[in-house]
Amino acid sequence: MTFLRILPLLALFMPCAAMAQPASASDASDDIPLSPETLSDALSCRSHPAAFAFASALFLENKAPAWMKGAKDNKATEGMIGLSGFTLTKPAALLGEPVSNVYFLQDWVVTLWPRAKAEAFIKAQKLERAPIKATEQYYRFLDPKAGPMLGAFEPTGGALSAMMAKAFGAEPTPAPPSGSLFVGCNYTAASQAEFLEAAGQADAMTGAAAKDIGKALDTPDTQ
């Protein structure tokens, strides 16, 4: 779970978005209204119960609020498996910044902004670059001991394509920086120390995954 927080690339293999339920019984989300205000709280790292309430309604009950519509295909998110996007007819906000779209990916609740706007947000919120080469990611823990984590990361479809190219023995051409970045909150229960430890291993783990895929492709099917 911690590694999924660090490298959304690996979360792409999940069939649908998921959101861990808050551990505390007092965090029950049944009475939380699905409003732009509570979505703003989820995006802004102010409410894990709100994030879970939206994830439960959208993916378990298939009951999206009328003001949330399934997002159309977006070239920026091409190749990302497990990402679910919605456009908002009633705007929400990320720490005061208007939001017209929202995406769910595992324990992430994010919006997708043009790079210039996202970089201004990263600077204003003093997010730090994570020590990962395979994909661009930034972080700041609101609670260093347990999260949540305010973060930003580039769409990972290109990183997945590069990993698959390596699995087939090709040397992928480095992709240019994405023109947009996801920005929002991750609610995985982990400490900043755990995050950074896993971040230091992320590139090696991605390389190992590519090798494992390559070996599986080279293994004859005996069935």
N, C-alpha and C positions, 0 to 999 in steps of 0.2 A: 504493500500500500504506500509506504514511504517513497519508493522509487517512482510510482505512478505520479506522485505529487511533483517530483523533480523533473521527470522527462515525460511530458504528455504523449510523446511518440509511442511509448509502450502501451499507453491506454488505448491506442487506436485499434488494438486487437480485440477489445471488448465489444460485444454486439450492441450495447446500448449504454446510455449514460447511467451513472449510479451515484447515489448520495448516501453516505453512512448516516444512520440515525443517531441523533445526539445521545450520549451515554446517560445523562441524568434524566430521571423520570420527570423532573420538574420542567424539562425542556419539551414537553409534549406539544406537538404542532397542530393538533386537531382544531384548535380555536383560532388559529392565525389566519386572518383574511388574505386572500390572494389578490393583493392590490399593488399598484405601482410603488406605493410607499414601502410595503414589506419586501418587494423585490429590490428596491433601493437598499434596504437594510442588508439583504443577502449579498448583493454585489459589493457593498462597502465594508464587509467583514464585521457587521454589527449584530448578525443574528444567524447562528447555525440552525435553530428551529425553523426560521423562515425559509432558509435554503432547502431544508428537508421537506417542508410543506409543499414548496413548488415542485421539487423533484418527485415527490409522492403523487401529487395530482397529475403531473404531466406524463409520467412514465409508468406508474402502477395503476392509476385509475383512468388514464386517458381523458382527463377532464381539464383541458386548458381554459383559462379565463377568456372571455370573449375579446378582450383587448390584446391577447397574444396570438399571433398567427404564425404558422410554420414558415420558416424563412425559405426563400427561393435559393436555388443553387448559386453558389458564390465561387468564382474562380480562386479567390484567396484561400478558401477552405478545401479546395479540391484534394482528394486523397486522404482526408482525415476520417477514419472510421471511429464510430462511437461518439461523434460530436452531434449534438442536437441544437438547432438554432431557431429563434423566434424573432419576428419583428413586432414592435410594440406600437399600437395605435394610441395608447396613452403613455407618454414618456416616463421613464424611471430616471434615476440619477446614480452616478458612482461618485461618492464623496462630493456631491454638489454639481458634478458635471453631467449635463443631459445625456441620456442613453436612449437610442431608438432600436437597439437590437440586443439580444441576450443569448448566450450559449451555455450549454451544460456539457461537461466532460468529466466523468468520474466525480471527484469532490471539488471540481472547479465550477464556479459561477462567474461568467465573464461577459464582457462586451467586446466587439471588434472595432477598433479605431484606426484611422490612417496613421502611418508611422509618426508623422510630425506631432500629431496630437498626443499619441501614446508616449512619445519620448518626453514631451513637456510634462506629462503626468508623472512619469518615472522620475524626472528631476525634481518636481515639486514635492513628491511623496518620499524622496530620498531612498528609492529602491536601489539595491545593489545587484551587480551582475553575478549570476551563479557561475561557478567554475565548471562549465559544461561547454564542449566544443561542438557537439553534434547539433545543437539547437540553441537559439538565443533565449535566455530566461533571466528574469529579475525577481527580487524578493525583498520583503521586509516583514518580520514577524511582529504581530501585535503583542503576543506573549511568547518570549523566547523559549519558555519551558513546554508549551503545549499548543501554540498557534492560537487563532488562525493566521494564515499568511496572506498578506496583500502581495499580488504578483502580476507579472506580465510575461508573455512568451509569444514567439512568432508561430504562425501556422506550421504544423509539423508534417504536412503532406510531402514536402520536398525531402525532409530528413528520412521519412519512411521509404521514399523512392531510392534514395542513396543507399540505405541499408540493404534493400532488395537487390540493387545493382551489385553491391559487394558480394552478396550471397551467390550471385550468378557468375562471379569472377571478374566483373568489370570494375574499372576505376571511375567512379562518377565524377562528372565535372562540377566543381563547386558552384552552388546556386547563389545568385545575387541576394542581398538582403531583401526580405519580404517588405512589400509596401504597406503592410498593416501589422498590427500586433493585438493579441488578446490581452485584456486588462481586467482584473477583478480579484476574486478571493478564492482561496483554497482552504477547505475545512478539514483536511486530513489531520488526525490527532498525532502530531509528531513535534519534537523539539527542533529548535534551530540547529543544535549540534548534530542531531540525527540527519537533518536535511543536508547539511554541508558534508557530512561523512559520505552519504549516499551520492551527493553531487560529484564528489571526487572520484567515484567509481563509475559514473554514468557512461562515459565514453567507452571504457573497457567493457562494460556490460553490453553496450550496443554492438561493439565489435564482436563479442562472443556470440551474441544472438545471430548476427549475420553469418558467422561461421557455422553455427548449428543448423541454420536454414540451408546453407550450402551443402552440408553433409547429408541432410535429409533428402535434398534433391538428387544427390549422387547415389543414394542407396537404392538398389533395385527393389521393386515391389514384388515380394515373393508370394503374395496372396492371389 
